């Protein structure tokens, strides 16, 4: 790091002693400089949505040197406040921010999507749920289950990307290199129908895009079958996934041709409603 960089970014500032004896650098106005810089980076990251930006560009936009910006972003990433794409190294706002600011985050999406999920569940007699895209995967955030149906509760659970129709709907609509990054490591076999061969999975993802929805044949839990469709943003990127699923005896493969278009229509309806967020 050059002397000029140190002077620009790490200028002398008074220190205050925190409870417990630690010290924190403060500006003349009494603000904690490291916290102020981190907040500035968060705002810059939010402004770069939906594609995000690199640490170098965020540093330039906030007036920080790259080393300081990188350290702050690394800390923010550890706490889930920002997320870094393993493919592009671009930073976006993290899932933790959405949880803490849920009124402006997923709660707004859930409110707009819930009526659609309820109608789909009533129409099909099966469970309808919504998963949102986050770092390296998906998390279920809303679910409507018919009152007469005893079904597993998936709220708050992360989605096995390769072993569910939900995950495959995300993979099929992501750029190939991003989908590849999500599939690093061994593809675990949850049941005897889980697809663990990458070539076979790629072929299924191609078929998924062609028909407009994904399917699951008991690949996560042997008795659970279902279909899913992506909720796409203005640039065609998935930011959520709608799923319809149930036990094999009620949702056999023969129902997929009818349920798939319903999931697709529900996803499109939610995408349109989300435009006002």
C-alpha positions in Angstrom: 0.0 0.0 0.0 1.4 3.4 -0.9 2.0 6.2 1.5 -0.6 8.4 -0.3 -3.2 5.6 0.1 -2.5 5.4 3.8 -2.8 9.1 4.2 -6.1 9.2 2.2 -7.8 6.3 3.9 -6.3 5.9 7.3 -5.9 9.5 8.4 -5.3 10.3 12.0 -8.4 10.1 14.1 -9.0 10.3 17.8 -9.7 7.0 19.6 -12.4 6.3 22.2 -12.2 3.5 24.7 -15.1 1.0 24.5 -16.4 -1.0 27.5 -13.9 -3.7 28.1 -10.9 -1.6 27.2 -10.9 -1.8 23.4 -10.5 1.3 21.3 -12.3 2.4 18.1 -11.2 5.2 15.7 -13.7 8.1 15.6 -14.1 11.1 13.4 -14.3 14.7 14.7 -18.1 14.4 14.7 -17.9 11.4 17.1 -18.8 8.8 14.5 -17.0 5.5 14.4 -15.1 5.6 11.2 -14.9 1.9 10.4 -18.6 1.5 11.0 -19.3 4.6 8.9 -17.2 3.2 6.0 -18.9 -0.2 6.2 -22.3 1.5 6.0 -21.2 3.5 3.1 -20.1 0.3 1.4 -23.5 -1.3 2.1 -25.2 1.6 0.5 -22.9 1.4 -2.6 -23.5 -2.3 -2.8 -27.3 -1.8 -2.7 -27.1 0.9 -5.4 -25.3 -1.6 -7.6 -28.3 -4.0 -7.7 -29.2 -6.3 -9.3 -25.8 -7.2 -10.8 -23.6 -6.1 -7.9 -20.1 -4.7 -8.3 -16.5 -5.6 -7.6 -14.5 -4.6 -4.5 -12.3 -2.3 -6.7 -15.3 -0.5 -8.1 -17.1 -0.2 -4.8 -13.9 1.2 -3.3 -13.7 3.8 -6.0 -17.3 4.8 -5.6 -17.0 5.2 -1.8 -13.6 6.9 -1.8 -11.9 4.1 0.1 -8.6 2.4 -0.9 -9.0 -1.1 -2.2 -7.4 -2.8 0.8 -9.7 -1.2 3.3 -12.8 -1.8 1.1 -11.8 -5.5 0.7 -11.3 -5.9 4.5 -14.7 -4.4 5.3 -16.4 -6.3 2.5 -14.9 -9.6 3.8 -16.2 -8.8 7.3 -19.6 -7.9 6.0 -19.7 -11.2 4.0 -18.8 -13.2 7.1 -22.0 -11.9 8.7 -24.2 -12.3 5.7 -24.6 -8.6 5.1 -23.1 -8.9 1.6 -22.7 -11.8 -0.7 -19.9 -12.4 -3.2 -20.4 -14.3 -6.4 -17.8 -17.1 -6.8 -18.0 -16.6 -10.5 -17.8 -12.8 -11.0 -16.5 -11.7 -7.6 -19.2 -9.1 -7.6 -20.8 -8.2 -4.3 -24.5 -7.9 -3.7 -26.6 -7.2 -0.6 -26.8 -10.3 1.6 -29.7 -12.3 3.0 -29.0 -11.1 6.5 -29.9 -7.5 5.4 -33.2 -8.7 4.1 -34.0 -10.5 7.3 -33.2 -7.4 9.4 -35.0 -5.1 7.0 -37.8 -7.5 6.1 -40.4 -4.8 5.6 -38.4 -3.7 2.6 -37.2 -7.2 1.8 -38.8 -10.6 1.6 -41.9 -9.6 3.6 -43.0 -7.4 0.8 -42.5 -10.2 -1.7 -44.3 -12.7 0.6 -47.3 -10.3 1.0 -47.6 -10.0 -2.7 -47.1 -13.7 -3.4 -49.2 -15.3 -0.6 -52.6 -14.8 -2.3 -51.2 -16.5 -5.4 -49.9 -19.4 -3.4 -53.2 -19.8 -1.5 -55.2 -19.8 -4.8 -52.8 -22.4 -6.4 -53.0 -24.6 -3.3 -56.8 -24.4 -3.3 -57.0 -25.1 -7.0 -54.7 -28.1 -6.9 -55.3 -29.5 -3.4 -51.6 -29.6 -2.9 -48.9 -27.6 -1.1 -47.6 -24.4 -2.8 -44.5 -22.7 -1.6 -42.1 -19.9 -2.4 -38.3 -20.0 -2.2 -36.0 -17.0 -2.5 -32.6 -16.9 -4.1 -29.7 -16.2 -1.7 -26.0 -16.9 -1.6 -25.3 -20.2 -3.1 -28.8 -21.4 -3.0 -32.5 -21.0 -2.0 -34.5 -20.8 1.2 -38.2 -21.4 1.5 -40.0 -18.3 2.9 -43.7 -19.0 2.4 -46.0 -22.0 2.2 -49.7 -22.7 1.9 -50.8 -26.3 2.7 -54.4 -27.5 2.3 -56.0 -28.0 5.7 -56.7 -31.7 5.1 -53.1 -32.4 4.1 -50.4 -33.4 6.5 -47.3 -32.1 4.8 -43.7 -31.5 5.8 -43.0 -27.9 6.7 -40.1 -26.4 4.7 -40.2 -22.8 5.9 -36.7 -21.5 6.7 -35.1 -24.6 5.2 -32.4 -24.3 2.5 -33.1 -26.1 -0.7 -30.9 -29.0 -2.0 -30.1 -27.5 -5.4 -29.7 -30.6 -7.5 -32.3 -32.8 -5.7 -35.5 -30.7 -5.9 -37.6 -29.1 -8.6 -37.1 -25.8 -6.7 -33.4 -26.0 -7.1 -33.5 -27.2 -10.7 -35.8 -24.3 -11.6 -33.1 -21.9 -10.3 -30.2 -23.8 -12.1 -32.0 -23.9 -15.4 -32.5 -20.2 -15.7 -29.0 -19.1 -14.4 -26.1 -18.5 -16.7 -24.2 -21.8 -17.2 -21.1 -20.7 -15.3 -23.2 -19.6 -12.3 -25.1 -22.9 -12.3 -21.8 -24.7 -12.5 -20.5 -22.8 -9.4 -23.5 -23.9 -7.4 -22.9 -27.5 -8.2 -19.3 -27.7 -7.0 -18.4 -30.8 -5.0 -20.2 -34.1 -4.9 -23.8 -34.3 -5.8 -25.3 -36.2 -2.9 -27.8 -39.0 -3.5 -30.7 -38.5 -1.1 -32.8 -41.3 -2.7 -32.4 -43.8 -5.5 -33.9 -41.2 -8.0 -31.5 -38.3 -7.1 -29.6 -37.2 -10.2 -25.9 -37.4 -9.3 -24.5 -37.5 -12.9 -23.6 -34.0 -14.1 -24.2 -34.7 -17.7 -27.6 -36.1 -17.0 -28.4 -33.2 -14.8 -27.3 -30.7 -17.5 -29.6 -32.5 -20.0 -32.5 -32.2 -17.6 -31.9 -28.5 -17.1 -32.0 -28.0 -20.9 -35.4 -29.9 -21.0 -36.6 -27.8 -18.1 -36.0 -24.5 -19.9 -37.7 -25.8 -23.0 -40.9 -26.8 -21.2 -40.9 -23.8 -18.8 -40.9 -25.7 -15.5 -38.9 -28.2 -13.5 -39.9 -31.6 -12.0 -38.9 -33.7 -9.1 -39.5 -37.5 -8.9 -38.9 -38.2 -5.2 -35.3 -37.0 -5.5 -35.0 -35.4 -2.1 -37.6 -37.5 -0.2 -38.7 -40.6 -1.9 -42.4 -40.0 -1.6 -42.5 -36.3 -2.6 -43.2 -35.3 -6.2 -43.6 -31.8 -7.6 -43.0 -29.1 -10.1 -41.5 -25.6 -9.9 -41.1 -22.5 -12.0 -38.8 -19.5 -11.6 -39.9 -16.0 -10.7 -37.9 -13.9 -13.1 -36.7 -10.3 -12.7 -36.6 -7.6 -15.4 -33.3 -9.0 -16.8 -34.6 -12.6 -16.9 -32.7 -13.7 -13.8 -34.6 -15.8 -11.2 -35.0 -14.2 -7.8 -37.5 -16.7 -6.4 -39.1 -20.0 -7.3 -42.7 -21.2 -7.0 -43.3 -24.9 -6.3 -46.3 -27.2 -6.2 -45.8 -30.6 -4.6 -47.2 -33.4 -2.6 -47.1 -37.2 -1.9 -46.5 -39.4 -5.0 -50.0 -40.9 -4.7 -51.6 -37.5 -5.1 -49.0 -35.9 -7.4 -47.9 -38.6 -9.7 -45.9 -37.9 -12.8 -49.1 -37.9 -14.9 -50.2 -34.7 -13.2 -47.0 -32.8 -14.1 -48.4 -31.6 -17.5 -51.3 -29.9 -15.7 -49.4 -28.6 -12.6 -46.4 -27.3 -14.5 -48.2 -24.5 -16.4 -50.0 -23.6 -13.2 -46.6 -23.1 -11.4 -45.4 -21.1 -14.5 -48.4 -18.8 -14.4 -48.1 -18.3 -10.7 -44.5 -17.4 -11.0 -45.2 -14.9 -13.7 -48.0 -13.4 -11.6 -45.7 -13.0 -8.6 -43.0 -11.5 -10.8 -45.4 -8.8 -12.0 -46.6 -8.1 -8.5 -43.0 -7.8 -7.3 -42.4 -4.9 -9.8 -43.8 -2.5 -7.3 -41.3 -3.5 -4.5 
